[in-house]
């Protein structure tokens, strides 16, 4: 009897060890091959400014009270209160220790496309790398060059406030296996070059789906309800449906959408408010062609009924 019990204990221990090894292997952070990054030409800061605003970096990482006539000060500090805990946007200024001033292009590329820190930790997907993974490496190189022109801001942002088990970041590796893919969200056969340009901006750097799409039980985007509206991540309220079936913008023309992204004014002469007002501060820096492409894509996506619990 004692021998049988001993065998059961040893077997359970071996299974636990095998399970632990499998978990460690499956959750290992993945990096971009060095050769892919080394092949990039030095980034262009002028092109990178466009990517900076398309990606909305200032929306989360710059002070809302910042002087718009001055370069963005990316000290972080914005709090995103979610069902998984409170995430705080970090300092991504050029400060060498409090920010990311010491980061190489490889560091930035791995953070944005793989969600991996320079020291090999998984970032939480409150940082929208699940969208940024669709970006071109050349655009990230340009962004890196532009960010080098921005000021260093002293002071670290507070850390995230997460309880167990969400404070164990290694488990994010499993989340990535399910939710992280560089493939386009939608298949748009026969789409025009303008629509495809808008698809890249919306699905990639613009990360519009991160707020406008409901999430499943893992916290990943429910792609079957792409852009159908969702609960606001940073508190009460909803983020509206922006598909052609939307009561909010479904009746807008492409030029209406493009103008809204430029000025913040709706066809009824209302104006953007809340988080969208901050987004318009970014899209207002884009070219007319970029805004028109975004509008063309939004009119080309499949219409969806409102995503739970959106009411607009």
MIDOPA-388930 format. One record per residue (C-alpha): residue number from 1; residue in three letters; x negated, z negated, y. Coordinates in steps of 0.05 Angstrom, whole numbers, plus 5000, padded with zeros to 4 digits. Example, Ala and Ser with C-alpha at 12.3 -4.5 7.8 and 13.67 -1.06 7.14 Angstrom:
2
[node 1, Ala, [4754, 4844, 4910]] [node 2, Ser, [4727, 4857, 4979]] 
***
This chain:
312
[node 1, Unk, [5000, 5000, 5000]] [node 2, Unk, [4944, 4981, 5048]] [node 3, Unk, [4910, 5047, 5032]] [node 4, Unk, [4972, 5087, 5049]] [node 5, Unk, [4981, 5050, 5115]] [node 6, Unk, [4908, 5063, 5131]] [node 7, Unk, [4917, 5137, 5118]] [node 8, Unk, [4978, 5139, 5163]] [node 9, Unk, [4939, 5105, 5219]] [node 10, Unk, [4880, 5152, 5211]] [node 11, Unk, [4927, 5212, 5209]] [node 12, Unk, [4963, 5190, 5272]] [node 13, Unk, [4897, 5179, 5307]] [node 14, Unk, [4873, 5248, 5288]] [node 15, Unk, [4938, 5279, 5312]] [node 16, Unk, [4933, 5241, 5378]] [node 17, Unk, [4861, 5264, 5387]] [node 18, Unk, [4880, 5336, 5371]] [node 19, Unk, [4938, 5332, 5420]] [node 20, Unk, [4893, 5303, 5473]] [node 21, Unk, [4841, 5358, 5463]] [node 22, Unk, [4895, 5412, 5466]] [node 23, Unk, [4923, 5381, 5531]] [node 24, Unk, [4854, 5379, 5562]] [node 25, Unk, [4840, 5451, 5543]] [node 26, Unk, [4908, 5478, 5566]] [node 27, Unk, [4905, 5442, 5632]] [node 28, Unk, [4834, 5461, 5651]] [node 29, Unk, [4830, 5490, 5721]] [node 30, Unk, [4818, 5565, 5722]] [node 31, Unk, [4774, 5599, 5772]] [node 32, Unk, [4766, 5670, 5797]] [node 33, Unk, [4706, 5705, 5766]] [node 34, Unk, [4647, 5700, 5814]] [node 35, Unk, [4635, 5775, 5809]] [node 36, Unk, [4704, 5791, 5838]] [node 37, Unk, [4688, 5749, 5900]] [node 38, Unk, [4616, 5772, 5906]] [node 39, Unk, [4640, 5844, 5908]] [node 40, Unk, [4679, 5832, 5972]] [node 41, Unk, [4650, 5855, 6038]] [node 42, Unk, [4646, 5801, 6092]] [node 43, Unk, [4715, 5787, 6119]] [node 44, Unk, [4739, 5813, 6185]] [node 45, Unk, [4764, 5759, 6232]] [node 46, Unk, [4809, 5806, 6272]] [node 47, Unk, [4846, 5827, 6209]] [node 48, Unk, [4845, 5755, 6186]] [node 49, Unk, [4885, 5733, 6247]] [node 50, Unk, [4944, 5775, 6221]] [node 51, Unk, [4939, 5743, 6153]] [node 52, Unk, [4935, 5673, 6184]] [node 53, Unk, [5002, 5683, 6218]] [node 54, Unk, [5033, 5721, 6160]] [node 55, Unk, [5015, 5662, 6115]] [node 56, Unk, [5044, 5611, 6164]] [node 57, Unk, [4983, 5565, 6160]] [node 58, Unk, [4999, 5533, 6227]] [node 59, Unk, [5070, 5516, 6206]] [node 60, Unk, [5047, 5459, 6161]] [node 61, Unk, [4977, 5444, 6185]] [node 62, Unk, [4981, 5447, 6262]] [node 63, Unk, [5015, 5399, 6309]] [node 64, Unk, [5084, 5421, 6332]] [node 65, Unk, [5064, 5399, 6402]] [node 66, Unk, [5001, 5442, 6404]] [node 67, Unk, [4987, 5484, 6466]] [node 68, Unk, [5005, 5556, 6446]] [node 69, Unk, [4953, 5582, 6494]] [node 70, Unk, [4897, 5548, 6455]] [node 71, Unk, [4871, 5563, 6384]] [node 72, Unk, [4910, 5525, 6330]] [node 73, Unk, [4884, 5455, 6315]] [node 74, Unk, [4896, 5448, 6240]] [node 75, Unk, [4892, 5373, 6232]] [node 76, Unk, [4950, 5369, 6182]] [node 77, Unk, [4995, 5309, 6174]] [node 78, Unk, [5063, 5342, 6161]] [node 79, Unk, [5102, 5302, 6109]] [node 80, Unk, [5144, 5339, 6056]] [node 81, Unk, [5191, 5291, 6022]] [node 82, Unk, [5212, 5317, 5953]] [node 83, Unk, [5241, 5292, 5888]] [node 84, Unk, [5170, 5288, 5861]] [node 85, Unk, [5142, 5246, 5919]] [node 86, Unk, [5117, 5256, 5989]] [node 87, Unk, [5064, 5309, 6001]] [node 88, Unk, [5022, 5308, 6064]] [node 89, Unk, [4991, 5372, 6092]] [node 90, Unk, [4915, 5361, 6096]] [node 91, Unk, [4867, 5376, 6152]] [node 92, Unk, [4845, 5449, 6142]] [node 93, Unk, [4806, 5455, 6208]] [node 94, Unk, [4733, 5473, 6209]] [node 95, Unk, [4710, 5400, 6209]] [node 96, Unk, [4657, 5398, 6155]] [node 97, Unk, [4680, 5333, 6122]] [node 98, Unk, [4751, 5318, 6147]] [node 99, Unk, [4772, 5391, 6141]] [node 100, Unk, [4748, 5453, 6103]] [node 101, Unk, [4691, 5475, 6148]] [node 102, Unk, [4642, 5470, 6091]] [node 103, Unk, [4684, 5515, 6045]] [node 104, Unk, [4656, 5581, 6021]] [node 105, Unk, [4699, 5643, 6012]] [node 106, Unk, [4701, 5626, 5937]] [node 107, Unk, [4728, 5557, 5953]] [node 108, Unk, [4784, 5585, 5995]] [node 109, Unk, [4801, 5641, 5946]] [node 110, Unk, [4804, 5593, 5887]] [node 111, Unk, [4848, 5545, 5927]] [node 112, Unk, [4897, 5600, 5948]] [node 113, Unk, [4900, 5641, 5885]] [node 114, Unk, [4888, 5588, 5831]] [node 115, Unk, [4908, 5523, 5864]] [node 116, Unk, [4839, 5493, 5849]] [node 117, Unk, [4797, 5450, 5896]] [node 118, Unk, [4722, 5460, 5906]] [node 119, Unk, [4709, 5399, 5862]] [node 120, Unk, [4753, 5426, 5805]] [node 121, Unk, [4819, 5389, 5815]] [node 122, Unk, [4888, 5420, 5811]] [node 123, Unk, [4925, 5423, 5878]] [node 124, Unk, [4998, 5404, 5877]] [node 125, Unk, [5043, 5465, 5887]] [node 126, Unk, [5071, 5436, 5952]] [node 127, Unk, [5012, 5480, 5975]] [node 128, Unk, [5046, 5548, 5963]] [node 129, Unk, [4991, 5579, 5920]] [node 130, Unk, [5045, 5602, 5872]] [node 131, Unk, [5059, 5655, 5926]] [node 132, Unk, [4988, 5662, 5952]] [node 133, Unk, [4965, 5681, 5882]] [node 134, Unk, [4997, 5749, 5897]] [node 135, Unk, [4951, 5761, 5956]] [node 136, Unk, [4894, 5811, 5958]] [node 137, Unk, [4826, 5779, 5954]] [node 138, Unk, [4805, 5823, 6013]] [node 139, Unk, [4859, 5791, 6055]] [node 140, Unk, [4835, 5722, 6036]] [node 141, Unk, [4764, 5743, 6057]] [node 142, Unk, [4791, 5764, 6124]] [node 143, Unk, [4830, 5699, 6131]] [node 144, Unk, [4766, 5660, 6115]] [node 145, Unk, [4730, 5697, 6171]] [node 146, Unk, [4785, 5683, 6221]] [node 147, Unk, [4790, 5609, 6203]] [node 148, Unk, [4716, 5603, 6217]] [node 149, Unk, [4733, 5618, 6290]] [node 150, Unk, [4781, 5559, 6297]] [node 151, Unk, [4762, 5490, 6323]] [node 152, Unk, [4739, 5432, 6281]] [node 153, Unk, [4787, 5373, 6287]] [node 154, Unk, [4764, 5303, 6268]] [node 155, Unk, [4807, 5258, 6225]] [node 156, Unk, [4832, 5262, 6154]] [node 157, Unk, [4906, 5267, 6142]] [node 158, Unk, [4937, 5212, 6099]] [node 159, Unk, [4940, 5223, 6024]] [node 160, Unk, [5001, 5242, 5983]] [node 161, Unk, [5049, 5187, 5963]] [node 162, Unk, [5064, 5200, 5889]] [node 163, Unk, [5087, 5155, 5833]] [node 164, Unk, [5073, 5160, 5758]] [node 165, Unk, [5070, 5210, 5724]] [node 166, Unk, [5066, 5258, 5784]] [node 167, Unk, [5002, 5225, 5809]] [node 168, Unk, [4965, 5252, 5748]] [node 169, Unk, [4944, 5319, 5776]] [node 170, Unk, [4914, 5344, 5710]] [node 171, Unk, [4984, 5357, 5685]] [node 172, Unk, [4993, 5410, 5739]] [node 173, Unk, [4954, 5455, 5692]] [node 174, Unk, [5016, 5457, 5647]] [node 175, Unk, [5059, 5472, 5707]] [node 176, Unk, [5014, 5531, 5724]] [node 177, Unk, [5020, 5560, 5654]] [node 178, Unk, [5095, 5565, 5665]] [node 179, Unk, [5099, 5581, 5740]] [node 180, Unk, [5035, 5614, 5765]] [node 181, Unk, [5033, 5690, 5761]] [node 182, Unk, [5004, 5744, 5806]] [node 183, Unk, [5058, 5793, 5785]] [node 184, Unk, [5110, 5814, 5838]] [node 185, Unk, [5175, 5775, 5835]] [node 186, Unk, [5218, 5837, 5836]] [node 187, Unk, [5211, 5905, 5804]] [node 188, Unk, [5230, 5957, 5856]] [node 189, Unk, [5223, 6026, 5825]] [node 190, Unk, [5225, 6082, 5875]] [node 191, Unk, [5217, 6035, 5934]] [node 192, Unk, [5188, 6064, 5998]] [node 193, Unk, [5119, 6046, 6023]] [node 194, Unk, [5152, 6005, 6078]] [node 195, Unk, [5193, 5964, 6028]] [node 196, Unk, [5131, 5953, 5985]] [node 197, Unk, [5092, 5930, 6047]] [node 198, Unk, [5148, 5881, 6062]] [node 199, Unk, [5149, 5858, 5990]] [node 200, Unk, [5075, 5840, 5994]] [node 201, Unk, [5085, 5801, 6059]] [node 202, Unk, [5148, 5764, 6035]] [node 203, Unk, [5127, 5749, 5963]] [node 204, Unk, [5054, 5737, 5979]] [node 205, Unk, [5026, 5709, 6044]] [node 206, Unk, [5094, 5698, 6076]] [node 207, Unk, [5115, 5654, 6016]] [node 208, Unk, [5188, 5660, 6038]] [node 209, Unk, [5214, 5645, 5969]] [node 210, Unk, [5182, 5576, 5969]] [node 211, Unk, [5237, 5551, 6015]] [node 212, Unk, [5292, 5602, 6007]] [node 213, Unk, [5297, 5601, 5931]] [node 214, Unk, [5325, 5545, 5886]] [node 215, Unk, [5277, 5510, 5839]] [node 216, Unk, [5284, 5493, 5765]] [node 217, Unk, [5273, 5426, 5732]] [node 218, Unk, [5197, 5436, 5733]] [node 219, Unk, [5197, 5447, 5808]] [node 220, Unk, [5181, 5521, 5799]] [node 221, Unk, [5218, 5578, 5833]] [node 222, Unk, [5281, 5601, 5797]] [node 223, Unk, [5267, 5676, 5803]] [node 224, Unk, [5336, 5693, 5777]] [node 225, Unk, [5362, 5666, 5844]] [node 226, Unk, [5307, 5697, 5887]] [node 227, Unk, [5319, 5683, 5962]] [node 228, Unk, [5390, 5657, 5948]] [node 229, Unk, [5381, 5593, 5989]] [node 230, Unk, [5362, 5523, 5968]] [node 231, Unk, [5359, 5450, 5988]] [node 232, Unk, [5310, 5437, 6044]] [node 233, Unk, [5245, 5408, 6015]] [node 234, Unk, [5231, 5363, 6075]] [node 235, Unk, [5297, 5326, 6079]] [node 236, Unk, [5372, 5336, 6083]] [node 237, Unk, [5405, 5403, 6093]] [node 238, Unk, [5397, 5472, 6063]] [node 239, Unk, [5354, 5534, 6073]] [node 240, Unk, [5401, 5594, 6076]] [node 241, Unk, [5411, 5652, 6029]] [node 242, Unk, [5374, 5712, 6058]] [node 243, Unk, [5394, 5765, 6007]] [node 244, Unk, [5443, 5821, 6027]] [node 245, Unk, [5499, 5778, 5999]] [node 246, Unk, [5485, 5723, 6049]] [node 247, Unk, [5539, 5700, 6097]] [node 248, Unk, [5482, 5681, 6144]] [node 249, Unk, [5445, 5748, 6151]] [node 250, Unk, [5478, 5794, 6100]] [node 251, Unk, [5513, 5833, 6156]] [node 252, Unk, [5450, 5840, 6198]] [node 253, Unk, [5416, 5908, 6204]] [node 254, Unk, [5342, 5917, 6191]] [node 255, Unk, [5330, 5919, 6267]] [node 256, Unk, [5370, 5854, 6274]] [node 257, Unk, [5324, 5820, 6224]] [node 258, Unk, [5261, 5848, 6255]] [node 259, Unk, [5283, 5825, 6325]] [node 260, Unk, [5299, 5755, 6299]] [node 261, Unk, [5229, 5751, 6269]] [node 262, Unk, [5200, 5772, 6336]] [node 263, Unk, [5241, 5732, 6387]] [node 264, Unk, [5282, 5682, 6346]] [node 265, Unk, [5347, 5711, 6374]] [node 266, Unk, [5404, 5729, 6327]] [node 267, Unk, [5452, 5788, 6339]] [node 268, Unk, [5501, 5737, 6367]] [node 269, Unk, [5449, 5712, 6417]] [node 270, Unk, [5439, 5646, 6381]] [node 271, Unk, [5367, 5624, 6370]] [node 272, Unk, [5326, 5600, 6311]] [node 273, Unk, [5323, 5525, 6303]] [node 274, Unk, [5291, 5473, 6259]] [node 275, Unk, [5238, 5496, 6211]] [node 276, Unk, [5255, 5569, 6224]] [node 277, Unk, [5236, 5562, 6297]] [node 278, Unk, [5165, 5545, 6273]] [node 279, Unk, [5165, 5605, 6226]] [node 280, Unk, [5184, 5652, 6283]] [node 281, Unk, [5124, 5626, 6322]] [node 282, Unk, [5083, 5657, 6266]] [node 283, Unk, [5122, 5721, 6254]] [node 284, Unk, [5123, 5733, 6329]] [node 285, Unk, [5048, 5746, 6323]] [node 286, Unk, [5057, 5801, 6272]] [node 287, Unk, [5062, 5875, 6290]] [node 288, Unk, [5128, 5911, 6297]] [node 289, Unk, [5110, 5949, 6234]] [node 290, Unk, [5101, 5885, 6194]] [node 291, Unk, [5167, 5856, 6218]] [node 292, Unk, [5202, 5921, 6202]] [node 293, Unk, [5172, 5921, 6132]] [node 294, Unk, [5196, 5850, 6120]] [node 295, Unk, [5266, 5870, 6143]] [node 296, Unk, [5266, 5932, 6099]] [node 297, Unk, [5248, 5890, 6038]] [node 298, Unk, [5301, 5837, 6052]] [node 299, Unk, [5354, 5892, 6054]] [node 300, Unk, [5327, 5921, 5989]] [node 301, Unk, [5328, 5857, 5946]] [node 302, Unk, [5388, 5846, 5900]] [node 303, Unk, [5445, 5808, 5932]] [node 304, Unk, [5456, 5738, 5904]] [node 305, Unk, [5510, 5685, 5913]] [node 306, Unk, [5486, 5622, 5947]] [node 307, Unk, [5436, 5583, 5906]] [node 308, Unk, [5458, 5511, 5892]] [node 309, Unk, [5468, 5471, 5935]] [node 310, Unk, [5463, 5519, 5994]] [node 311, Unk, [5528, 5525, 6034]] [node 312, Unk, [5509, 5580, 6082]] 
***
